[in-house]
Amino acid sequence: MPRENNIYKRQDPAYRLYTSDFIARTQFMTDEQVGKYMRILCYQHQNGHLTEAEMSSFCKGMDEVVYSKFLKDEKGLYFNEEMENEINRRKIISEKKSQNINKRWDRNKNKNKQ
């Protein structure tokens, strides 16, 4: 489980894979490159942005086609923009659901006190 400020956080266990988008983004990759790309996406989803060493490890060196699917952040770490957007979208949805359930819980608690 990823750590943030030495506190273990629950990680979202899934993300939406839009198959038509995935096929379009990988249509000119070899099967091996698709595997590397998918493993890196999964790693980013679970652990965040990747170092150069992590990218190189997944790609068994430099693979320009796979690397081209990733941007670098201000710290020089690699990330896929679509995955980043999906992570953030899911986080917002999860926070809203949590807020809504807390509101309902508080309402029910107040009803029981009366």
CYANA upper distance limits for C-alpha pairs under 8 A (distance plus 0.5 A):
  1 MET  CA      8 TYR  CA      7.11
  1 MET  CA      9 LYS  CA      7.28
  1 MET  CA     10 ARG  CA      7.32
  1 MET  CA     11 GLN  CA      7.11
  1 MET  CA     46 GLN  CA      8.09
  2 PRO  CA      8 TYR  CA      6.81
  2 PRO  CA      9 LYS  CA      6.77
  2 PRO  CA     10 ARG  CA      8.25
  2 PRO  CA     11 GLN  CA      7.58
  2 PRO  CA     46 GLN  CA      7.41
  2 PRO  CA     47 ASN  CA      6.24
  3 ARG  CA      7 ILE  CA      6.07
  3 ARG  CA      8 TYR  CA      5.18
  3 ARG  CA      9 LYS  CA      6.52
  4 GLU  CA      8 TYR  CA      6.93
  4 GLU  CA      9 LYS  CA      7.29
 11 GLN  CA     46 GLN  CA      7.33
 12 ASP  CA     46 GLN  CA      8.42
 12 ASP  CA     90 ARG  CA      8.40
 15 TYR  CA     45 HIS  CA      8.49
 15 TYR  CA     86 GLU  CA      7.54
 15 TYR  CA     87 ILE  CA      7.96
 15 TYR  CA     90 ARG  CA      8.38
 16 ARG  CA     86 GLU  CA      8.13
 17 LEU  CA     22 PHE  CA      7.75
 18 TYR  CA     22 PHE  CA      6.64
 19 THR  CA     23 ILE  CA      6.55
 20 SER  CA     24 ALA  CA      6.69
 21 ASP  CA     25 ARG  CA      6.58
 22 PHE  CA     26 THR  CA      6.62
 23 ILE  CA     27 GLN  CA      6.05
 26 THR  CA     34 VAL  CA      6.92
 29 MET  CA     33 GLN  CA      6.12
 29 MET  CA     34 VAL  CA      6.57
 29 MET  CA     65 VAL  CA      7.81
 30 THR  CA     34 VAL  CA      6.77
 31 ASP  CA     35 GLY  CA      6.81
 32 GLU  CA     36 LYS  CA      6.86
 33 GLN  CA     37 TYR  CA      6.52
 33 GLN  CA     65 VAL  CA      8.17
 33 GLN  CA     66 VAL  CA      6.89
 34 VAL  CA     38 MET  CA      6.56
 35 GLY  CA     39 ARG  CA      6.63
 36 LYS  CA     40 ILE  CA      6.67
 36 LYS  CA     58 PHE  CA      6.63
 36 LYS  CA     59 CYS  CA      6.55
 36 LYS  CA     66 VAL  CA      7.84
 37 TYR  CA     41 LEU  CA      6.71
 37 TYR  CA     66 VAL  CA      6.48
 38 MET  CA     42 CYS  CA      6.71
 39 ARG  CA     43 TYR  CA      6.62
 39 ARG  CA     58 PHE  CA      8.03
 40 ILE  CA     44 GLN  CA      6.58
 40 ILE  CA     55 MET  CA      7.99
 40 ILE  CA     58 PHE  CA      7.38
 41 LEU  CA     45 HIS  CA      6.64
 41 LEU  CA     80 ASN  CA      7.70
 41 LEU  CA     83 MET  CA      7.42
 42 CYS  CA     46 GLN  CA      6.81
 43 TYR  CA     47 ASN  CA      6.22
 43 TYR  CA     48 GLY  CA      7.72
 44 GLN  CA     48 GLY  CA      4.97
 44 GLN  CA     49 HIS  CA      6.09
 44 GLN  CA     50 LEU  CA      7.26
 44 GLN  CA     79 PHE  CA      7.41
 44 GLN  CA     80 ASN  CA      8.42
 44 GLN  CA     83 MET  CA      8.21
 45 HIS  CA     83 MET  CA      7.49
 45 HIS  CA     84 GLU  CA      8.42
 45 HIS  CA     87 ILE  CA      7.46
 48 GLY  CA     79 PHE  CA      8.20
 49 HIS  CA     77 LEU  CA      6.12
 49 HIS  CA     78 TYR  CA      5.90
 49 HIS  CA     79 PHE  CA      5.61
 50 LEU  CA     54 GLU  CA      6.35
 50 LEU  CA     55 MET  CA      6.88
 50 LEU  CA     77 LEU  CA      5.76
 50 LEU  CA     78 TYR  CA      5.41
 50 LEU  CA     79 PHE  CA      7.05
 51 THR  CA     55 MET  CA      6.81
 51 THR  CA     76 GLY  CA      7.98
 51 THR  CA     77 LEU  CA      5.51
 51 THR  CA     78 TYR  CA      6.79
 52 GLU  CA     56 SER  CA      6.55
 52 GLU  CA     77 LEU  CA      7.40
 52 GLU  CA     78 TYR  CA      7.80
 53 ALA  CA     57 SER  CA      6.52
 54 GLU  CA     58 PHE  CA      6.77
 55 MET  CA     59 CYS  CA      6.59
 55 MET  CA     67 TYR  CA      8.49
 55 MET  CA     78 TYR  CA      8.21
 56 SER  CA     60 LYS  CA      6.06
 56 SER  CA     61 GLY  CA      5.13
 56 SER  CA     62 MET  CA      6.51
 57 SER  CA     61 GLY  CA      7.04
 59 CYS  CA     63 ASP  CA      6.55
 59 CYS  CA     66 VAL  CA      8.25
 62 MET  CA     67 TYR  CA      8.06
 63 ASP  CA     67 TYR  CA      6.52
 64 GLU  CA     68 SER  CA      6.37
 65 VAL  CA     69 LYS  CA      7.70
 66 VAL  CA     70 PHE  CA      8.11
 69 LYS  CA     80 ASN  CA      6.86
 70 PHE  CA     78 TYR  CA      6.39
 70 PHE  CA     79 PHE  CA      5.65
 70 PHE  CA     80 ASN  CA      5.05
 70 PHE  CA     81 GLU  CA      7.51
 71 LEU  CA     78 TYR  CA      6.00
 71 LEU  CA     79 PHE  CA      5.92
 71 LEU  CA     80 ASN  CA      6.66
 71 LEU  CA     81 GLU  CA      7.54
 72 LYS  CA     76 GLY  CA      5.70
 72 LYS  CA     77 LEU  CA      5.68
 72 LYS  CA     78 TYR  CA      5.04
 72 LYS  CA     79 PHE  CA      6.79
 73 ASP  CA     77 LEU  CA      5.90
 73 ASP  CA     78 TYR  CA      6.96
 73 ASP  CA     79 PHE  CA      7.82
 79 PHE  CA     83 MET  CA      8.26
 79 PHE  CA     84 GLU  CA      7.62
 80 ASN  CA     84 GLU  CA      6.66
 81 GLU  CA     85 ASN  CA      6.68
 82 GLU  CA     86 GLU  CA      6.73
 83 MET  CA     87 ILE  CA      6.60
 84 GLU  CA     88 ASN  CA      6.72
 85 ASN  CA     89 ARG  CA      6.52
 86 GLU  CA     90 ARG  CA      6.60
 87 ILE  CA     91 LYS  CA      6.65
 88 ASN  CA     92 ILE  CA      6.75
 89 ARG  CA     93 ILE  CA      6.86
 90 ARG  CA     94 SER  CA      6.58
 91 LYS  CA     95 GLU  CA      6.66
 92 ILE  CA     96 LYS  CA      6.70
 93 ILE  CA     97 LYS  CA      6.71
 94 SER  CA     98 SER  CA      6.65
 95 GLU  CA     99 GLN  CA      6.65
 96 LYS  CA    100 ASN  CA      6.65
 97 LYS  CA    101 ILE  CA      6.66
 98 SER  CA    102 ASN  CA      6.64
 99 GLN  CA    103 LYS  CA      6.73
100 ASN  CA    104 ARG  CA      6.79
101 ILE  CA    105 TRP  CA      6.49
102 ASN  CA    106 ASP  CA      6.57
103 LYS  CA    107 ARG  CA      6.72
104 ARG  CA    108 ASN  CA      6.69
105 TRP  CA    109 LYS  CA      6.56
106 ASP  CA    110 ASN  CA      6.62
107 ARG  CA    111 LYS  CA      6.72
108 ASN  CA    112 ASN  CA      6.76
109 LYS  CA    113 LYS  CA      6.95
110 ASN  CA    114 GLN  CA      7.19
